[in-house]
Each structure stands twice: as C-alpha cells, then as structure tokens.
Amino acid sequence: MTRKSILVTGGAGYIGSHVVKLLGERGENIIVLDDLSTGFEEAILYGEFIKGNTGDQALVNNILKQNNVESVLHFAAHTIVPESVENPLKYYQNNTCCTRNLLECCSTAGVKNIIFSSTAAVYGELETGYASEDTAKSPINPYGSSKLMSEQMIRDLSYATDLNHVILRYFNVAGSDPDGRIGQSTKNATLLIKVAAEVAVGKREKLLIFGTDYPTPDGTGIRDYIHVSDLAAAHIKALDYLQNGGESTTLNCGYGHGFSVRDVINAINNENGSPINVEEMPRRAGDPPELISVADKIRSTIDWQPQYDDINLIVRTSLAWEKKLLAS
Ligand code: UD1
C-alpha cells in the first residue's frame, strides 16, 4: 500500500496554496487538484499537481484510488459574491454540484476526513453584528447558499457513513505569507485590503469607501479580518483533530473583533508612509454594517492559537505581496 496522502482541491488558489505550503513543510504526501480557472500553478509549492475539475468523478476516483487518500481538504470554489448574484447556476454548479460529486467519490473510496471551506456568508444579515456557529443561517446571495448546501451534504454524509468533517466558516481573509513566496494574486479583486494595497502601490487610482453613514463609531463598515497564515494553520489543526479521533464539527474562523474601513485605510497609510487616494461613496448593496465572529469554539475545539492578530501586520504582508507582484 502506498503512503497515506492528502488531496487538496483548489490548492492553487489564495487560501489553498497557503495550506499546501504548511502541509509541505511538515512533510505530508500531497496531491493538488485544481483546474486553474482562478488559481496559479506557481503558487503550489509542494506536492503533485493534477490539472482538473473537482466534479470530474472519473479523475477524482482515480486519484483517490492511486494515492491512498485518507483526508481531503476541499477549497475549490468560485468566491465572488456579486458574480454569484448575476450567474447563480455557475455557483451552484461549481460549488454545490461539484462538491456533491466529490463527496460521492470520497464515500466510494472510504476517505476518512474532509475539511471544507465555508464562509461567514452563510449567516446573511445579522441583528447584532456577531455570529456564533449556532446563529441562524440565512444567506442573502447564491455564493452563501451554495456553500450552505454543501455544508448540509457533508453533515448528512458524515451521519450516514464513517466520514468525519470539520467545516470552517471563514470571515474576511486577508494578508499574505510572511515569507513572501505566495500571496493573493486574484485578478479584478474586490476585497478591501487587496484593493487598498493595489492603490498604495499605484496599480489603481483610488479606493472607494462604500458607505460612511453606518451605525458604527466612524460610520464605515466593520469586519473581522483574519490573516491567511492563521487561517491556513487552522486547517492543519483541524486535520490533526480529525486524525486524533475528534468529532465532526463546524467552526468560525475569525479573531472575534473587528476593524472599520477607515481603520484599514489608516493601517495601510501608516505602512505605506503616505496616504492613499480615497473617495467616499454610498453604501454597496448587500453589505451589512458589522460582521464579526464569535470565535471561542475554534480555540477550545482544535487548539488554534493565532499568530497574526494585528491589522498592521496583515496590511504589511498584503502591501509586501502587492509590491512583489508589481515588480514581477
Ligand atoms: C466578502 C464577501 C463575503 C465573504 C467575505 C469573506 C462580498 C460582497 N462579500 O465580504 O460574502 O464571506 O468576503 O471572504 O464579496 N469596502 C470598501 N471599498 C472597497 C471594498 C470594500 O469600502 O473597495 C468595504 C465594504 O463595504 C465592507 C468592507 O470594506 O464594509 C469589507 O468588504 P470586502 O473586503 O469586499 O468583504 P465583505 O463584503 O465583507
């Protein structure tokens, strides 16, 4: 029998590639499956790369059989909320149907553990601004719905079979690997810290502030920004947890406190040494004023201890990566 291995779908993407790096550094046997629709082959620092789609059952069955795959980390997905509103079936196909196909392959091959990338978008609009894992799920866009449907399939399959899972609900992921080898290369980015870093290095003319009249201390939206390396480490802890016999569970991934858009801009300006160009705009449709995780369960369940809970550090690594992209 070949050595046990780990299949990482979407391992060429922003978060997947950071997890592959950590898995590789600890000597795991890794297979990365990615169709490169939004990922980058050069971001895969370890393991064997197979170009293909997660929904291709013949391919996935073959990979699972050939490599004695015990655990699957499933990142492959489309993740742009406005695009999901315009083209919902693209999201239900790639995020929900492909996950269903992958799960069937996992079940057939007897895969033991799955770690799934979910999102705070499953909660929808919150009354208090804070979401715990038990908060009602009411997504307000197809992206969130496509992920919530996948969560449900994973729970149902775990109930019916020996599959164990950890579902990780990401809050606002930002920053880049402090070693500077990988980062967020997403084209046409819409996420605040990435866009602000692009403005700082001169790739964009200005940052639009979407809404200055929210009921928050400075009028701008507040989010729980989590550094991608801390999020990647949470996946490793989740894997260890399942491999040590931990029960299937769902965990929020955030720090449990938030920063406003103006806080982020101040941090970028401090790091950059000069103020970035901004323009105040009306609110963006669908943006809640405040979205912060109740983040106790992840700490107590999988022994996760964040190392980068510092907004200045987060923007510093984003800025460093943006400078590197500009120079390459
Ligand atoms: C986005 C996703 C959300 C997902 C989350 C985590 C959307 C609409 N939402 O959240 O579903 O769970 O990432 O990955 O894509 N902002 C500006 N100017 C900009 C960009 C953003 O002012 O150019 C503001 C927003 O109004 C918001 C905050 O910055 O208050 C964060 O926005 P963004 O980075 O786009 O992430 P979210 O919308 O919170």
Residues whose N, C-alpha, C, O or C-beta is under 5 A from the ligand:
A	BS01	UD1	V81 T119 A120 A121 Y170 F171 N172 V173 T190 L191 L192 I193 V195 L208 I209 F210 G221 I222 R223 V261 R284 D287
